[in-house]
Amino acid sequence: MDILHNLYLGLQEFGQFLPILMMFIGVVVGIIVGVLPGLSPSIGVALMLPVTFGLDPISALVLLVSVYLSSNYGGSITAIAINTPGTPGAVATTFDGYELTKQGKPLYALMTSLTASTVGGLVGTIILILFSVPLARVALSFESYEYFALGVFGLTIISSLAGKSPLKGFIASALGLLLVTIGFDTELPFSRFTMGIAELSDGIEFIPALIGLFALGEIFYSIEKGDYLEKTKKAKVDLSKTLPVGKLMKMKALMLKSSIIGTLVGTIPGAGGTIATFIAYDNAKNSSKEPEKFGKGSLEGVAAPEAANNGSVGGALVPLLTLGIPGSASTAVLIGALMVHKLNPGPELFEKDPGLVYGIFISLFFANIVMFFLGLAGNKLWIKIISAPKSLLYPVILALSFIGSYFINNSIFDVGICISFGMLGWILKRGDFPTAPVVLGLILGKMIEENLRLSLVKGNWTEFFTRPGSLIILSLAVVSFFIPYLRKRLVK
């Protein structure tokens, strides 16, 4: 009954002209932020923060959470259209989304992404409403042992991403793990492998590296082959071919499962939507009836990461609102917004102002619906971009990549990082090495190293196997690693 009463209070807070207007503006801005390479959800939320200074608390927070939610979806548009993940969470979407575009089926991929993102967002919001406090308690029980196990679990996904050559997949992931060691040591006060370059002291900036690997790597490889001069027949798109509703309905269980994975991983502070997307993608491949289609244009390969990505939004808000702990970079900015409006996130906020908290929950629910219809209206616009000749498209992608890389830190050095990783991506493509494991290494390397060293400093390494949470996650990692190989043996 308390939840129903709080929802009623929340509806009163949200159901006014200004909060509803801010929700619409936030969704539009968020999609634009997601589409532009280099502008992550956290950057989008940070850019909108000054706009909220003159607003009342509910309108300000509705604007920011709407930007956060829809930018997670927006990142999938360029991932599908031009193999450039607009946000880090859209990396896994490129594996099958761009393949569908090359097959002349971008509308299939875009509709799947939009539907899965909406389902993920709605499921994440419902879980947020019903289980905020219990989920936050579970997330808080995690120590370095569980975080290390989670990182290892993430790395086992390489066995699914490696393609035909597992060895090449492991070499690529090892390269990512090596690159993440550049910068300050996690425990000792000195730099490693910076070669005297001051800009590398904080390590390699992730987003320019990501843009370089996927966007520039693809462009350089295409230029070498001369593809950019050709009008490929595969790129022809028939707008009359809409995705049958039946195909979406067949994936409803997958979307629901991936949404729950995204929400649960999102509740763990520091894990974030990017890790959730890889876990959901791996889980979808291992449980699919057609795992061989993954990486070659599988709709399931688009639906799983997108549902998890948007599901993680609700999950990340759990520790923020219930305990005052940011679950992601975007929620760290949201803490700043709460404090600007003299609100302290945590249990007291639920008691003192439940209308505000549940008003945010309700706004997320409606923001998902608005995002769906705006995305639906924009699909034909995205397809026109896809259909543009590569000789026109590539200069635009290059310009956006350089602008996005520069504005993260207003640094020309980051543009150099982007170009360097573009060259690396090109070399990997020439050698038929997968690029996804490199990204996985960059994402998980720091988490694994920090928490392994912290656990060993505590002096009792056996707790990796005696703590229930750590043991369960490590067991799942072993199962996840061997499933693809066992399946191949069974097929043979």
Backbone torsions as a table, in degrees:
resi	resn	phi	psi	omega
1	MET	NA	-34.7	179.0
2	ASP	-59.7	-40.6	-179.4
3	ILE	-63.6	-43.4	179.9
4	LEU	-63.0	-42.0	178.6
5	HIS	-63.9	-42.7	179.1
6	ASN	-66.4	-36.6	176.2
7	LEU	-63.7	-37.5	177.0
8	TYR	-63.7	-43.2	177.6
9	LEU	-63.7	-40.5	179.1
10	GLY	-64.0	-38.3	179.1
11	LEU	-65.9	-35.9	176.2
12	GLN	-65.0	-40.1	179.1
13	GLU	-67.1	-46.3	-174.8
14	PHE	-78.5	-31.4	-171.0
15	GLY	-76.9	44.7	176.0
16	GLN	-121.3	166.8	-172.7
17	PHE	-61.0	-49.4	-172.6
18	LEU	-65.8	-47.8	177.9
19	PRO	-59.7	-38.9	179.6
20	ILE	-66.2	-41.2	177.2
21	LEU	-62.2	-43.2	179.5
22	MET	-63.5	-33.3	177.5
23	MET	-63.7	-46.3	178.9
24	PHE	-61.8	-45.6	179.6
25	ILE	-62.5	-43.2	-179.2
26	GLY	-61.7	-40.8	179.8
27	VAL	-64.6	-44.7	179.8
28	VAL	-63.0	-49.2	-179.5
29	VAL	-61.2	-41.5	-179.1
30	GLY	-61.7	-43.2	178.6
31	ILE	-62.3	-42.5	178.6
32	ILE	-63.0	-43.8	178.5
33	VAL	-59.8	-43.4	-179.9
34	GLY	-64.5	-37.8	-178.0
35	VAL	-68.1	-36.3	-176.1
36	LEU	-77.8	116.0	179.3
37	PRO	-58.9	136.5	178.5
38	GLY	101.2	-24.9	179.7
39	LEU	-95.8	98.0	179.7
40	SER	-78.3	166.9	176.7
41	PRO	-53.7	-39.8	-178.5
42	SER	-65.3	-38.2	177.5
43	ILE	-66.5	-41.8	178.5
44	GLY	-59.9	-45.2	178.9
45	VAL	-64.3	-41.2	-179.8
46	ALA	-64.9	-38.8	179.6
47	LEU	-65.4	-31.4	-178.6
48	MET	-87.2	-11.1	-177.2
49	LEU	-56.6	-46.1	179.6
50	PRO	-60.7	-27.2	-179.7
51	VAL	-65.0	-26.8	-173.3
52	THR	-84.0	-7.1	-173.6
53	PHE	-60.5	-33.0	-178.3
54	GLY	-94.6	5.5	-177.3
55	LEU	-98.9	160.5	173.3
56	ASP	-73.3	160.3	-172.9
57	PRO	-54.9	-45.3	-176.0
58	ILE	-66.1	-41.8	179.6
59	SER	-65.6	-41.0	-179.4
60	ALA	-62.5	-47.5	-176.0
61	LEU	-72.5	-33.8	175.8
62	VAL	-62.7	-42.9	178.1
63	LEU	-59.0	-47.3	-174.4
64	LEU	-70.5	-42.1	-179.9
65	VAL	-70.6	-28.5	176.2
66	SER	-68.1	-39.8	175.5
67	VAL	-62.9	-45.5	-179.1
68	TYR	-58.0	-48.5	-177.3
69	LEU	-64.0	-54.5	-171.6
70	SER	-73.4	-25.1	177.1
71	SER	-68.0	-28.7	174.5
72	ASN	-63.4	-38.6	175.8
73	TYR	-72.2	-42.8	-176.0
74	GLY	-56.5	-33.5	-179.8
75	GLY	-61.6	-25.2	-179.0
76	SER	-74.8	-21.6	-175.3
77	ILE	-64.9	-50.8	178.6
78	THR	-73.2	-27.8	176.0
79	ALA	-60.4	-41.2	179.4
80	ILE	-77.6	-41.6	-172.4
81	ALA	-74.3	-46.4	-170.4
82	ILE	-134.3	19.3	178.3
83	ASN	59.4	30.0	178.8
84	THR	-122.4	101.4	-179.5
85	PRO	-62.7	118.6	-179.4
86	GLY	-66.1	-26.4	177.2
87	THR	-135.4	158.2	178.6
88	PRO	-56.8	-32.1	-179.5
89	GLY	-68.1	-13.2	-177.9
90	ALA	-94.7	4.2	-178.3
91	VAL	-57.6	-49.7	-176.7
92	ALA	-63.9	-25.0	179.7
93	THR	-68.8	-26.9	-179.4
94	THR	-65.7	-28.3	-173.0
95	PHE	-57.2	-43.2	-178.6
96	ASP	-112.6	-28.1	-178.7
97	GLY	-61.9	-46.5	-179.0
98	TYR	-71.0	-31.8	176.2
99	GLU	-63.0	-39.7	177.1
100	LEU	-64.7	-36.9	177.1
101	THR	-63.6	-43.3	179.4
102	LYS	-64.5	-24.6	178.3
103	GLN	-87.7	3.8	-179.3
104	GLY	81.4	20.2	-178.2
105	LYS	-123.3	46.5	-179.4
106	PRO	-65.3	-30.4	-179.6
107	LEU	-65.2	-35.8	176.0
108	TYR	-60.0	-47.8	-177.9
109	ALA	-66.2	-43.2	-178.4
110	LEU	-65.1	-41.1	179.0
111	MET	-66.8	-40.3	178.4
112	THR	-63.9	-45.2	179.3
113	SER	-60.5	-47.2	-178.4
114	LEU	-62.3	-46.6	-178.9
115	THR	-64.3	-46.0	-179.0
116	ALA	-64.6	-39.6	178.5
117	SER	-62.8	-41.0	-180.0
118	THR	-66.4	-46.1	179.0
119	VAL	-61.1	-45.0	179.4
120	GLY	-59.9	-44.3	179.3
121	GLY	-63.3	-41.8	-179.3
122	LEU	-68.4	-43.4	179.3
123	VAL	-64.2	-43.1	178.2
124	GLY	-60.1	-39.3	179.3
125	THR	-67.4	-42.5	-179.9
126	ILE	-63.9	-43.5	177.4
127	ILE	-63.4	-39.3	177.7
128	LEU	-58.9	-43.8	-178.6
129	ILE	-67.1	-44.0	-171.6
130	LEU	-84.7	-33.1	-168.8
131	PHE	-127.6	24.8	-175.8
132	SER	-52.1	-55.4	-172.8
133	VAL	-68.8	-47.6	178.6
134	PRO	-60.4	-41.4	179.6
135	LEU	-63.5	-38.7	179.7
136	ALA	-64.4	-37.6	179.2
137	ARG	-64.7	-41.0	178.3
138	VAL	-62.6	-46.3	-179.0
139	ALA	-61.7	-37.0	-179.2
140	LEU	-70.3	-22.7	-179.0
141	SER	-74.5	-10.8	-179.6
142	PHE	-70.9	132.6	173.3
143	GLU	-118.2	-170.8	-176.3
144	SER	-58.0	-32.0	-178.8
145	TYR	-63.7	-44.4	-179.5
146	GLU	-70.5	-37.4	178.6
147	TYR	-65.5	-39.3	176.3
148	PHE	-62.8	-45.6	-179.8
149	ALA	-61.2	-38.7	179.0
150	LEU	-64.1	-40.5	177.7
151	GLY	-63.7	-42.4	177.4
152	VAL	-63.6	-41.8	177.3
153	PHE	-57.4	-42.9	177.9
154	GLY	-61.7	-39.6	-178.6
155	LEU	-67.7	-28.4	-179.4
156	THR	-65.6	-15.7	179.3
157	ILE	-65.4	-17.5	179.1
158	ILE	-54.7	-35.3	-178.8
159	SER	-62.2	-23.7	176.4
160	SER	-89.7	-28.7	-175.8
161	LEU	-90.0	-11.5	-170.7
162	ALA	-70.8	-18.0	179.5
163	GLY	75.8	-139.7	-175.4
164	LYS	-73.7	-26.5	-175.7
165	SER	-118.1	97.8	177.5
166	PRO	-57.9	-36.0	-178.6
167	LEU	-60.6	-44.3	178.9
168	LYS	-64.2	-35.3	177.2
169	GLY	-63.3	-42.7	-179.7
170	PHE	-71.0	-35.2	176.1
171	ILE	-63.8	-42.9	179.5
172	ALA	-64.2	-41.1	179.8
173	SER	-68.7	-37.2	177.3
174	ALA	-62.6	-36.3	177.0
175	LEU	-62.8	-42.9	177.4
176	GLY	-62.8	-41.8	178.9
177	LEU	-65.4	-36.8	177.8
178	LEU	-67.6	-42.0	-178.2
179	LEU	-64.4	-32.1	-177.4
180	VAL	-74.4	-12.3	177.2
181	THR	-78.2	-10.9	178.1
182	ILE	-68.2	133.8	179.2
183	GLY	116.6	-165.2	-177.8
184	PHE	-63.4	139.9	174.3
185	ASP	-62.2	143.7	-177.3
186	THR	-70.6	-21.8	-177.7
187	GLU	-118.4	-36.8	-173.5
188	LEU	-104.9	149.4	-172.8
189	PRO	-83.6	59.7	172.5
190	PHE	-150.1	161.4	-178.1
191	SER	-89.2	155.5	179.9
192	ARG	-126.3	134.5	169.5
193	PHE	56.3	29.2	-179.3
194	THR	-87.8	-11.2	179.6
195	MET	56.2	29.4	178.5
196	GLY	78.5	7.1	-179.6
197	ILE	-90.1	112.9	-174.1
198	ALA	-60.6	-35.1	-176.6
199	GLU	-65.9	-17.9	179.9
200	LEU	-91.0	2.1	-177.7
201	SER	-60.4	-36.0	179.0
202	ASP	-90.6	9.5	-179.7
203	GLY	91.1	-179.5	179.8
204	ILE	-80.3	127.1	178.1
205	GLU	-65.1	125.4	-169.5
206	PHE	-67.6	-45.6	-172.4
207	ILE	-66.4	-45.6	174.4
208	PRO	-59.0	-37.0	177.7
209	ALA	-63.9	-42.5	179.9
210	LEU	-62.6	-47.5	179.6
211	ILE	-61.3	-43.4	-179.7
212	GLY	-61.9	-48.2	-177.6
213	LEU	-58.6	-46.2	-173.1
214	PHE	-89.7	-51.9	-174.5
215	ALA	-76.1	-57.8	-175.6
216	LEU	-69.5	-37.0	177.5
217	GLY	-57.8	-42.9	178.6
218	GLU	-64.9	-42.6	-178.7
219	ILE	-65.4	-47.3	-179.0
220	PHE	-60.8	-41.1	-179.6
221	TYR	-67.4	-39.3	179.1
222	SER	-67.2	-39.0	178.7
223	ILE	-64.3	-41.6	179.2
224	GLU	-60.2	-40.2	-178.8
225	LYS	-80.6	-14.9	-177.8
226	GLY	83.4	12.1	-178.1
227	ASP	-64.1	-28.9	-174.6
228	TYR	-66.0	-17.3	178.7
229	LEU	-89.0	-12.9	-174.9
230	GLU	-94.1	147.9	170.9
231	LYS	-99.7	91.9	-172.7
232	THR	-69.3	138.6	179.7
233	LYS	-66.8	-28.9	-178.6
234	LYS	-64.5	-25.3	-175.4
235	ALA	-80.3	-8.8	-179.8
236	LYS	-66.8	133.0	-174.0
237	VAL	-119.8	128.9	176.1
238	ASP	-98.6	108.7	-175.8
239	LEU	-70.1	-12.9	179.2
240	SER	-78.2	-15.6	-179.2
241	LYS	-85.5	87.1	177.0
242	THR	-90.2	154.9	-178.2
243	LEU	-71.4	122.3	179.3
244	PRO	-60.1	139.0	-179.7
245	VAL	-60.1	-31.6	-179.8
246	GLY	-59.1	-37.2	179.9
247	LYS	-67.9	-36.6	176.9
248	LEU	-67.9	-40.4	-178.8
249	MET	-64.4	-32.0	178.8
250	LYS	-64.8	-22.8	-177.8
251	MET	-99.1	10.7	-175.2
252	LYS	-62.7	-39.6	179.1
253	ALA	-66.9	-39.5	178.3
254	LEU	-63.3	-44.3	179.4
255	MET	-62.3	-41.9	-179.9
256	LEU	-64.0	-46.6	-180.0
257	LYS	-62.6	-44.5	-179.1
258	SER	-66.6	-34.9	177.5
259	SER	-63.6	-41.6	179.2
260	ILE	-66.9	-42.0	176.4
261	ILE	-57.8	-47.3	-179.6
262	GLY	-60.1	-42.6	-179.1
263	THR	-66.7	-44.7	-178.6
264	LEU	-65.1	-44.7	178.4
265	VAL	-66.5	-36.0	179.8
266	GLY	-63.5	-27.4	-179.8
267	THR	-72.2	-18.7	-178.3
268	ILE	-82.1	112.6	-178.0
269	PRO	-55.6	128.1	178.3
270	GLY	92.9	-15.5	-178.8
271	ALA	-75.3	-58.5	172.3
272	GLY	81.1	169.2	-176.0
273	GLY	-69.0	-28.8	-176.7
274	THR	-64.4	-46.0	177.5
275	ILE	-64.3	-39.5	179.9
276	ALA	-59.6	-38.9	-178.1
277	THR	-66.3	-40.4	179.6
278	PHE	-67.2	-41.2	179.4
279	ILE	-63.8	-43.7	-179.9
280	ALA	-65.3	-39.7	179.4
281	TYR	-62.9	-46.4	179.7
282	ASP	-62.7	-43.5	179.4
283	ASN	-62.7	-41.0	179.9
284	ALA	-64.6	-41.4	-179.9
285	LYS	-65.8	-43.1	-178.2
286	ASN	-67.8	-28.3	-178.0
287	SER	-99.6	-0.7	-176.2
288	SER	-76.7	150.0	173.3
289	LYS	-77.9	-16.8	-179.7
290	GLU	-130.2	63.4	-177.2
291	PRO	-64.8	-23.6	-178.5
292	GLU	-67.4	-18.0	179.8
293	LYS	-81.0	-16.5	-178.8
294	PHE	-65.7	134.1	-175.9
295	GLY	86.7	-4.9	-178.5
296	LYS	-122.6	8.9	178.7
297	GLY	114.8	42.3	179.4
298	SER	-88.3	131.4	176.1
299	LEU	-65.9	-33.8	176.9
300	GLU	-63.0	-34.5	179.1
301	GLY	-69.5	-17.0	173.9
302	VAL	-91.7	-42.5	-174.6
303	ALA	-65.4	-43.2	-174.1
304	ALA	-62.7	-54.0	-178.6
305	PRO	-66.2	-33.5	-178.8
306	GLU	-70.8	-38.4	176.2
307	ALA	-64.4	-41.9	179.8
308	ALA	-66.8	-39.8	-177.9
309	ASN	-60.2	-48.0	-179.5
310	ASN	-78.3	-27.0	174.5
311	GLY	-64.6	-30.5	-178.6
312	SER	-67.8	-19.9	179.2
313	VAL	-63.2	-49.6	177.1
314	GLY	-62.1	-39.7	179.3
315	GLY	-62.7	-43.1	-177.8
316	ALA	-66.3	-26.3	179.1
317	LEU	-77.2	-16.8	-178.9
318	VAL	-62.0	-59.8	-179.9
319	PRO	-66.2	-26.2	179.1
320	LEU	-65.1	-53.7	-172.6
321	LEU	-79.8	-31.8	-176.3
322	THR	-87.8	-30.1	-173.8
323	LEU	-127.3	-8.0	-178.7
324	GLY	76.0	22.0	179.9
325	ILE	-110.1	124.2	179.8
326	PRO	-71.0	129.2	179.3
327	GLY	-89.3	-9.7	-179.9
328	SER	-157.4	174.3	178.7
329	ALA	-62.5	-38.0	-179.2
330	SER	-65.7	-41.1	179.9
331	THR	-72.0	-22.6	173.2
332	ALA	-64.5	-37.9	176.2
333	VAL	-69.0	-36.7	179.6
334	LEU	-64.2	-32.4	175.6
335	ILE	-60.2	-41.9	177.1
336	GLY	-59.9	-41.1	179.5
337	ALA	-64.4	-40.8	178.5
338	LEU	-62.9	-41.3	-178.1
339	MET	-71.1	-33.0	175.8
340	VAL	-59.3	-36.3	-179.3
341	HIS	-95.1	19.4	174.4
342	LYS	58.3	42.8	176.9
343	LEU	-119.7	132.5	179.2
344	ASN	-103.8	112.1	179.7
345	PRO	-66.0	143.9	-178.9
346	GLY	143.1	-175.0	-177.9
347	PRO	-55.9	-34.2	-178.3
348	GLU	-64.5	-32.0	180.0
349	LEU	-63.7	-38.1	177.6
350	PHE	-64.7	-37.2	-177.7
351	GLU	-78.7	-42.9	-175.0
352	LYS	-80.4	-35.2	-175.5
353	ASP	-141.2	63.6	-179.3
354	PRO	-63.3	-28.4	179.1
355	GLY	-61.3	-40.7	179.4
356	LEU	-65.9	-47.4	-177.4
357	VAL	-61.9	-48.4	-178.0
358	TYR	-75.6	-21.1	171.3
359	GLY	-64.9	-38.8	175.9
360	ILE	-64.8	-43.0	178.7
361	PHE	-59.3	-46.8	-178.6
362	ILE	-65.2	-38.8	179.5
363	SER	-62.7	-37.3	176.6
364	LEU	-61.7	-40.8	180.0
365	PHE	-60.5	-49.5	-178.7
366	PHE	-72.8	-31.0	178.0
367	ALA	-62.4	-34.9	176.7
368	ASN	-63.3	-41.2	-179.4
369	ILE	-68.0	-43.7	177.7
370	VAL	-61.8	-43.0	178.8
371	MET	-58.7	-40.0	-179.6
372	PHE	-61.6	-47.4	-176.5
373	PHE	-73.1	-35.4	175.3
374	LEU	-66.8	-40.0	177.4
375	GLY	-64.6	-39.6	178.5
376	LEU	-61.4	-43.4	179.8
377	ALA	-68.2	-28.4	-175.8
378	GLY	-89.0	-8.0	-174.6
379	ASN	-57.4	-41.8	-178.5
380	LYS	-67.7	-30.8	176.5
381	LEU	-66.3	-43.1	179.2
382	TRP	-63.4	-36.8	-178.9
383	ILE	-67.6	-34.6	175.9
384	LYS	-62.3	-37.7	176.7
385	ILE	-64.4	-43.0	179.7
386	ILE	-61.4	-38.9	-174.9
387	SER	-77.4	-8.1	-179.7
388	ALA	-65.1	147.6	178.4
389	PRO	-59.6	143.5	-178.1
390	LYS	-62.8	-30.6	-180.0
391	SER	-64.7	-24.1	175.3
392	LEU	-92.6	-36.0	-173.9
393	LEU	-71.7	-41.1	-174.8
394	TYR	-62.5	-43.3	176.1
395	PRO	-59.7	-36.2	178.9
396	VAL	-66.6	-43.5	179.2
397	ILE	-62.6	-43.0	178.4
398	LEU	-59.6	-45.9	-179.4
399	ALA	-62.1	-46.3	179.8
400	LEU	-63.6	-38.3	-179.9
401	SER	-63.6	-44.5	-179.1
402	PHE	-69.1	-41.4	179.3
403	ILE	-64.0	-47.1	-179.9
404	GLY	-60.9	-41.0	179.2
405	SER	-66.7	-40.2	-176.6
406	TYR	-66.4	-44.5	-170.0
407	PHE	-77.9	-5.5	176.2
408	ILE	-63.5	-47.4	178.6
409	ASN	-126.4	13.0	-173.4
410	ASN	52.2	47.4	-173.1
411	SER	-129.4	126.0	175.7
412	ILE	-69.4	-22.8	178.1
413	PHE	-62.5	-37.6	178.4
414	ASP	-65.1	-31.0	174.7
415	VAL	-65.0	-39.4	176.0
416	GLY	-62.6	-38.7	175.7
417	ILE	-60.6	-44.4	-180.0
418	CYS	-59.0	-47.3	-179.5
419	ILE	-65.1	-42.2	-179.7
420	SER	-60.9	-44.4	179.2
421	PHE	-72.6	-25.2	172.4
422	GLY	-63.9	-43.0	176.5
423	MET	-63.9	-40.1	177.7
424	LEU	-62.5	-45.2	178.6
425	GLY	-59.6	-39.7	178.7
426	TRP	-64.5	-44.6	179.8
427	ILE	-63.3	-42.2	179.0
428	LEU	-62.9	-41.0	178.9
429	LYS	-64.4	-39.9	179.4
430	ARG	-62.5	-35.8	179.7
431	GLY	-89.4	5.1	-179.1
432	ASP	60.8	36.5	173.7
433	PHE	-94.0	136.5	176.3
434	PRO	-71.0	140.5	-179.8
435	THR	-87.9	-24.6	-177.1
436	ALA	-57.8	-42.4	178.7
437	PRO	-62.1	-29.1	176.1
438	VAL	-62.2	-45.9	179.2
439	VAL	-62.1	-41.2	179.9
440	LEU	-61.2	-41.2	176.8
441	GLY	-63.3	-41.0	178.8
442	LEU	-65.0	-36.7	-177.9
443	ILE	-72.5	-45.6	-169.3
444	LEU	-95.0	-17.9	-173.6
445	GLY	-55.4	-48.2	-176.6
446	LYS	-65.7	-42.2	179.5
447	MET	-60.7	-43.9	-178.1
448	ILE	-66.1	-47.9	-177.2
449	GLU	-63.8	-49.6	-177.2
450	GLU	-58.4	-47.2	-173.5
451	ASN	-78.7	-27.7	173.8
452	LEU	-66.2	-47.6	-178.2
453	ARG	-65.8	-40.2	178.5
454	LEU	-63.6	-40.7	179.6
455	SER	-65.9	-41.3	-179.6
456	LEU	-68.7	-33.3	176.7
457	VAL	-63.1	-33.7	178.6
458	LYS	-64.8	-21.9	170.4
459	GLY	92.1	0.5	-178.7
460	ASN	-130.3	85.1	-176.4
461	TRP	-68.9	-18.5	-179.2
462	THR	-65.4	-17.6	-179.1
463	GLU	-67.0	-16.7	173.2
464	PHE	-58.8	-29.7	-174.7
465	PHE	-112.2	-8.4	-179.9
466	THR	-102.3	-24.2	176.2
467	ARG	-76.7	127.8	-174.9
468	PRO	-55.7	-45.7	-177.3
469	GLY	-61.6	-47.3	-179.9
470	SER	-63.3	-44.4	-178.8
471	LEU	-62.7	-42.8	-179.6
472	ILE	-63.2	-45.0	-178.0
473	ILE	-66.8	-41.9	178.2
474	LEU	-64.5	-37.1	177.0
475	SER	-64.2	-42.4	176.6
476	LEU	-62.4	-35.9	179.0
477	ALA	-63.1	-42.9	179.1
478	VAL	-62.8	-45.6	179.3
479	VAL	-62.0	-46.5	-179.0
480	SER	-60.0	-38.1	-177.5
481	PHE	-67.7	-41.7	-172.3
482	PHE	-89.8	-16.9	-177.0
483	ILE	-55.5	-48.5	-179.2
484	PRO	-58.2	-38.4	-178.7
485	TYR	-73.2	-38.3	177.2
486	LEU	-64.6	-38.6	179.2
487	ARG	-62.6	-43.5	179.4
488	LYS	-61.3	-41.5	178.9
489	ARG	-63.3	-41.9	-179.8
490	LEU	-66.1	-39.0	178.5
491	VAL	-62.5	-42.0	178.8
492	LYS	-64.4	NA	NA
